[in-house]
């Protein structure tokens, strides 16, 4: 069984006992259980018994917060030719790792 859910404005395909990294959920602590109500689609692996929401199906998914991590560092370098002007910035995205429980 799998489902498509909306978490923090983005869509993720999840299945039971899978671990996914979503954008940081700052209000959640490690070990917290969260309930995801924004389920867009549920289906069996073979495609039978598919439920599509309008926009949501009404089912829910339990997930557990495993940890908060940081992604890879990205370097942004801007250079203006003939002016000899350069700007160097970096960014490191923060993620929350969720373990998906049962799909109801």
N, C-alpha and C positions, 0 to 999 in steps of 0.2 A: 504494500500500500504506500502511496505517496500523496503529497499535497503541495499546493502552491500557496504560500502565505505572503502577507505584506507586513514587513517589519521596518519601522523607521522610514517609510516612504519608498522602500525597495522591495522587489519580489524575489522570493527564494523558493526553490524546489526542495522539499524536505521529505524524509522518510524516518520511521521510528529508529531510535538508537544512533542516528547520524549526528555528527558534530559540524556546526556551521559557524563561520565568523561573520558577524554583522557589525554595522557601524556602532560606535560606543553607545551603550545604554547606561548613562551616567547615574541614573537614580537607582540602579540595581546593584546589589552587593553580591560577592561570590558566595555561591551556595543557595541563593534565593530561587524559589520556584516561580515562574511566570506563566500566565495563561495568555495564549495568542488567540484572539477572537477573529482576526481579519484573515479568514481562510477563503481564498478565491476559488479553489478547485480541489476536489478529492477524487482519487481514482485507485483502482487496483493496478498491479503491475502489468497485467495482460490487457488493460484497457476496458475491462468490463466494470460495471457499476460505477460509472463516472458521474459526479455531481458538480455542476457548474453554477456558481453563485451569480446573483444579480444585485449588487456586486459581491456580496458575501454569502457563503453557504449556510451559515448558522452553526457550523460545527466549531470545535475548539481543540487546541493542541497545548499540551503541557510541555514546558521546557525548563531546564535547569541551567543557571549561569555557572559555567566552569571557571572562567578566568577572564581578565582584561589584559589584552596584549597590544603591542605596537607593531605596525607593519614595517616594510622596508623604508629606508630614508630615500627621498627623491630630491635631487639637486636641480634647482631652476637657475639658469644662468642667462641673463639678458645682456646684449652688447649692442651699442649703437655705433655703427661705422662712421668714421671721419670725425666723430666727436670725442672718441676715446673715453666713452662713458660705459661702465659696466655695473651690473647689479647681480649679486649672488645670493640666492635664498635657498632654504631647504624646507621640506615638509615630511612629517612622519604621522601617518593616519593611525588613530586608535580604534581598536576593535574589541568586541565582546564575543567570547566563544560560548555558544549555546549547545547543549545536548538535548535533542528532541526526544520527548517521551512518547506516550500513546496518542493516537489520533482518534478523536471521538466523533 
